[in-house]
Amino acid sequence: KYSIITGRNFDGESSSSISNANNNTSSFSQATEQNRSRIHHALNPFALLPGDLPGYTGWARPEQTLAGYFDIERSSHPGPIARDIPSSSTQQYTKYHSVVKSEDKFSLLITCNNDKILDSNRESLVEPPYLCPEEGGSLFYLRAYGPSVISGNIIDHHNRSYSVEMYPVDPGEYTVELVVTFSSPLNFDDLPINRAKSVAKTQSSLEYENEEEVEPGFEGYMVAGFPLLIWVDPLFPGKSSKQGSVDEKPLCNITQLTDSSPLSSLSKGHWQVIDHVARFSHQPLTPDESGVTLDGYRMGLNSVGVRMQYTFEDCELLRIRDIFDGMTNGTGHII
């Protein structure tokens, strides 16, 4: 269940030109190639670019996987409309698989294709290790990153097809990654694993030998057709969400702070990228930039170099400084 234009610095660009690009252009189809680059960086200068987050290594990674045999059947949102694409910018525009409106549900339907498996093994004497599970059951890891890092939901239709869903909020370019974790996982009844069991040597034999069951290895391979890029348009010009500035949001209540289902968190908030050490806008936050410290790891500076904050969509957390201001009536001295 678990998730722009390619990097161009603003050297020489004035802040007013960035602001104008953000306020005067509200949709993908209206923006020129130059304005869209400005829009992306104006909305979030620290937005993650394709490849900014590490991939999936250090796991078992067995050779056997169904990752290459999936097809993307449908998308909830089309790509750029041909008539809206300037002839001089066709390649730049058409890199986006889909164009989504902020806060819309973006979904894809993917299907495991047995014909691909059979075709790939047609001239081989080796039988395919396994076909697509007819009743579904494959497990995935889903994430998208750009101005924020979001996860999503996988719906198993139990017919080799799966719906991939996510709710992007912050506008800009996102890299969407879908990874197969287990193509054909064990059933719950088959657990525990890595235990020796006795099996008959022959069907009619009373002699037994031990056979060890081995845990399936984590695969971690990208599904065919991924990663893909999507563009998220602002809901309103100059705003990243329907609530606008966080100062306009009410304080969060207990219902908003607690989750009652695995899916409720997908629409309550998201992790927004607020800093990146590899961007010219980054300002030093540790006493020694050349060192690696515990605080640096806590802030994300010494790991992937990305700092994030959790942003609620419809409310704001009560901050310590708000409590202090209330106690001091804004004077800085407790009354």
N, C-alpha and C positions, 0 to 999 in steps of 0.2 A: 504494500500500500504506500510504501515509502518510495521539493523536491520540492535603429542605432547604426548605427553605422559602425563598422569595425574601427577600433581605436584611432582617433584622430585628435591630437592635442589642440588646445585653443590658443596656441602661441600667436600673439598679435591681435587677438580678437578682443574687443571691448565688452564690458559687462552689459552695456546697453544693447548691443547687437544680439547678445544671448537672450536677454529679457524680451526683446521684440520678437525673436524667433519663437519663443515659448508662448507669448500671448497672442500673436497674430496668426498662428497656424495651429489648428486644433485637430486635424485629421491627416492620416497617412497620405491619402490621395491628393490633398491640397499642397503638400509640402514638396519643395524642390529637393534635390539631392543635398545641396549645401545646407538648407534650412533644417532638414531632418537630422543631420549630424549635429547641428547646433542645439536642436530641441533635445536630443538624447542627453548631451552633456550638461545642458542647462537644468534638466530635471534631476539628474543625479551624476555629478562629475566622477563619482567613485564606482559607478555601475560596473559589474563584472563582465568581461568579454569572453568569448569562446576560448576555453582552455585555461581560464584563470583558476578554476577549482581543480584539485587533483583528481585523477581517475580512480579506477578500481584495481589496485594491485595488492600484493602481499597475502592473497587468499589462495585457496587450493587451485582454482582455475583449471579444472579438468578439460581434456580435449573434447569430450562429449558434451554437446549443447545444442539446443534448438534455436539459439539466438538468430541464426542466419535464415531461418525459414518462416519468418513472420512477414505479412503484408499489411500495409496501412490501407484499410478499405475506405474509410470516410473520415472527414474532418468537419467539425461543427462550424468552422469559419474558413472561407476561401482565402486564397492568396490575393495579392494585388490584382486589381482589374486591369486588363491589357490597355483599355482606352485611357486609363489614368497614368500610364507609365510613359514618361518622356522617352523618345527614341534614343536619346544620347545616354540614358541611364538605365537601360533595360536590365543589364546584368546586376547592377546595384540593387534594383528594386526586387527582381525575381528571386533573390536569395532567400526571401521570406516564404516559408511554407504557408503561413496563415497570418491574417491581420485581425486582431481581437480588440474589442472595446474593454477598457478598464472595468473590472468587477463582473464581466461576463464569465460564464462557465465555458472554458475551452475544453473540448473533448475530441478524442480520436478513437476509431474502432480498428483494432488490429486482429488478424486471424492467423493462426498457425496453418501453414499450407503443406499438406502431406504430399502433394504432387511434386513440390520442389525436392522433398526428401527422396522420393522414389526416382525422380529424374537424375539426381546427383549420384545415385547408386546403381543406375541402370546398367552401366558398363563394368561394374565392379562385381567381383565374386563374393564380396563381403556384404552381408545383410546390414541394413541400417540398425544401429544400436537400439533405437526405439522410434516410434512415430509420434505425432502429436497426440497427446492424451485426448481421446474423444469426449470425455466428460470434463475437460478443462483441468484446472489444478496447478498450472504453472504459476510460479511466484516471481514478482518483479520488484525492482527498486526504481522509483520515479522522482525526479527533481528537475527544477528549472531555475536558472540563475541569470541575473542581469542587474537591474536596479534593486532587486531583492532576491532572496533565496526561498523558494517555496516547494512544498511537497504536493501530493495530490492523492487521488484515490483510484484503485484498480477494481473494476467490476468484472467478475468472472461470469460469463453467460453459460458456462458448462457445455459449450458446443465448439470448442477450439477458438472462440472469439472472446475478446476482452475490450472493455471500454476504459480508456485512460482519461481522467478528469482532473482539472486544476482550475484555480480561481486567481489569475494574476490581477493585481491592483495597481501597483506603481507602473506608470507608462514607460516605454522604452523597448529595447531589444532583449529577448530572452533566449538562452540556449536550453532546449528541452532534451533531457537524457532519459532514456528508458532502458533498464538493464535487466537481463534475466538472472535471477539469483538461483533458482532451481527449476530446471525444465520439467522434471517429473519427480516431484518430492514424494517421500514415503507417506503412507497413510498413518493417521494417529495410532491406529491399532497395531501398526508394525513397530512402534516404539516400546521399550528402549532399544537403542541401536548399539553397534559394536559389541554384540554378545555372541558367543559361540552357541550354535544349535546342532543337535544331532540329526543327521539325515541318513536315510537308508542308502547303501552303496548301489543297490539295484532295487527294482520295484518289488521283487519277490524275496529279497534277501532280508535276513534278520540281523545282519551285521551293520553296524552304524559307524559313521566317521563324523568328526567335528568339522563344521563349516562356519567360518567367521563372516558375520554380516558387517559390511563396511558402510559408514555414514557417507551419503552422497556429498561430494565436494561443492562448496560455494562456487558458482560459475562466474558471475560478474562480467558477462560479455554484453556489449551494446546490441540492442535489437536492430535488425536490418531496417534501414531508413532513418536511423537516429545516429548522432544528434541532429536535431533540426532547429531552425531559427523561426521565431514568431515575433511580430511587432505588436505592441500593446499601445493603442491610442488613448490619450487622456479622456476621462469621462467628461470633464469640462476644461476649457482652455486655462492653463496656469494652475490647475489643481490636480493632485494625484488621487483623490478620493472624493466621494460625495460629501464628506464632512468638512473638506477643506482643511484649514489650519487646526492643529491639535488644540489650540486655545478655545475653539468653538465646541469641543467635545465635552460631554458630561463626564463626571468621575465614574469609574467602573463599579458596578455592584457585584454582589456575590454570584449571581447567575452568570454574568459575563466573565467572571474570573474562574469559573469551574466548568469542566467538560462532562457531559452526560453520555457521550457516545464517541467512538473513534473518529467520527466525521465532523463533529461540531467545531473542532479547532481549525478546520480548513477555511471556514468563513469568518472566524472571530478575529483573526489577526495574522501577521506574517513577519518574517525577519527581514528588516530593511538594511541594506548596505549603507553604512555611514562613513566608512573610511577605508582606504586601501594604500598600503605603503608604497605601491608601485605607481602611484599617480602623482603628478606634479603638485596637486592641491594638498597633499598630505603634509601635516605639521608634526614635528617630533613630539612624542608623548612620554618617552623614558629619558632618564638622565644621561644614558650613554647609548646612542643609536647603534653603535657597533657591537654592543653586548647582547647576550641572550639572558633574559631574566624571568623570574616567576610572574611578575606583573605583566611583562610582555606577552607571555603565554596566556595569561588570564584575559588580556584584551584582544587576543588574536593576532598580535603584531609579529610574534616570533613563530607562528605555525604556518598558516597560509597567507598571512599578511592582510587579513580582512577583518574589520570590525563591523558588528551588526547590532541592531537594537530591535527588540520585539515591539511592534506597533499594533495596538488594537484598532479595529476598523471603526467602531462606533462609540468608543469611550477612551478615557485617559486615566492612567494610574495616578493615585494620590502620591505626590512626591514629598520627600522629607523637607525640602525647602518651602513647600506650600504649608506644611504643618508649622514650621518655624515662623513663617510670615504671619500665620494666624495668631500664634502665641505672642508675637511682638508687635502686632498691628502694623507691620511693614517698617518699623523703626529700627529693627536689628537689636532691640533691647527688650527682654522679657518684662511685660507689664505686671 
